[in-house]
Every structure is written in C-alpha cells, then in structure tokens.
Amino acid sequence: MHGPTIGCVIDIPDALIATRSKYNGEAGRAFVAALPGLADRFLGEWGLRRDGAAMYGVCALVLPVVRTSDGRPAALKLQAQDEETAGEPVALRVWGEAGVGAVGLLDHDPGTGTMLLERLDERRPLSEVADERAAVEVLAGLLARLTSVPAPDGLRRLGDAAERMLDGVARAVAGLADADERRLLRDCAAAVREVAGEPGDQLLHWDLHYDNILAGRADEGRAHEWIALDPKPLAGDPGFDLMTEALGLDRERARAWTLGRALQNGLWGVTEGGHRLPPDQVEIARQLLGRGE
C-alpha cells in the first residue's frame, strides 16, 4: 500500500511512513516529507532516470534507476542518517576493495547519507531458496568473507554496544513479569560480561539475514553470486554474527556473543513497553545455556 504522492515525484509507502514515525517521531516524519525533494536532487545531480517501482525497508527508500551516461542499472538509496546507517558507505567501500561479496557502492553524498548502489536482482533473495541447508551455507560463507576484513577506524564498536546493554539489564529485568525470564536475562548478561573485555576489531555486517542477501545480475557479471547488502556496520568479534564452523571461531566466545544478541533483542522488547521476552529469543538463550527441553 502507498500513501499519497508527495510533490508529484514518488509515492511514499505507508509502511515506511509508519516505521519512520514510530521509531523517530517528528524527525522521522520530516525525513519522509523530504524524500521527494531528495530523490529529485540526486536524480538530477547524478544523471539518473527512474527504472521501476520503489522498494523500501524499515529505514530506507530505494529507487531502481539507470545512469544516463552509460546505461548502467543502479539503485538510489535514500535513508535517514543515524549511528547505524552512518557507517554503511564506509563498510561498503572497505568490503568492495577486499572483494568479499558486498553490494558495490557507486556514489555517496556524505551530507545526506544518500548512496548509489550496484543493482542486484531483487526478485531473487536468499529467502526464496527452498533448500534450507544450502541457504545457510550461503549465508555462512558470506559471513566468513565479510568478517575476515579488519574494521576501519571510526565505526561504532561492539565494546560500546555491550557496555550499553549491560547498563540496561537491571532496568529491563525489573520490567519483566516472568521470574524465569528475569533469570534468563541475567544469565545472558553474565555471559556477555565474560567476553566484553575483548570485543574484537573485525568488520561486522550486524544485520545479515536471508532477505539482505540477493543474487547478482547477469549484466554486472555476477549472476551466479550471492551478495550482501544493507549492513549496520560494527567493529567487533565475529561471534556476534554467529556461524562458528564456517568462520573458524572459538565456540564458547561465539556462544557468549550470541547470548549477547539474545540479550540485546530482549532489551529492545522491554524498552518498547513489553513485559515478556520474545519467545524466539527465550528459546535461543535456553538452548545456548543448556536448558532446552
């Protein structure tokens, strides 16, 4: 579903309007209102023409485009700048130089965070692969290549994120209604404390899932490749991104950092007013702590 056309340039999807308003309030609504003008500006400045329907996620609007100078298909990504998105072009440049399977960055405007990206085949996300084992192997292989690259200076760091998580544990525990879940959250925090002193320094994607992996395009010479996009980059221990066998990680450190992800997701839920932990995170934590039924 789409909202009204603003400025007669692009239709703003209702879902994007809702999420920007939910997570960023007035600033989110201002970002949405500015999108048509932003799109107009970069279509002109970068010599682009529209080439298909707009796509969107929680944070960004993506317009399929073609560069008029050489006819190359590309994707114009418009997103608000925050601590998660600010490092995206930095990470994409580093991964591009290393050739490890990330989407190519063609241009970037530091003032707005707008990016021009290599066009991938949006019709072929990894989530459409029916063979679950094959899909997991693809994801694990990409993780191994991405996290093999040292993080550049200036990215947000896992150590800082871990410190913030641990600072929020007492408040979150007090807000939980279930005694077992309170104990589970404390135990996740205890595991994180054991490894927080060595947070690592590799370049992490931090949001790699099946729908953030798309097939490459034949006209880019990458038709047989699976390519990662939409990172929320972080400098840290690859265990925070999981897949121990493919990444050659210490399993206990990976276990502790995976409990950190469960802790983080639980804290998010409580911050948004919940009084129970997400069931999937409870199950993950129980299994990792040896409490599976």
Order of alpha helices (4+ residues) and beta strands (2+ residues): beta-beta-alpha-beta-beta-beta-beta-alpha-beta-beta-beta-alpha-alpha-alpha-alpha-beta-beta-beta-beta-alpha-alpha-alpha
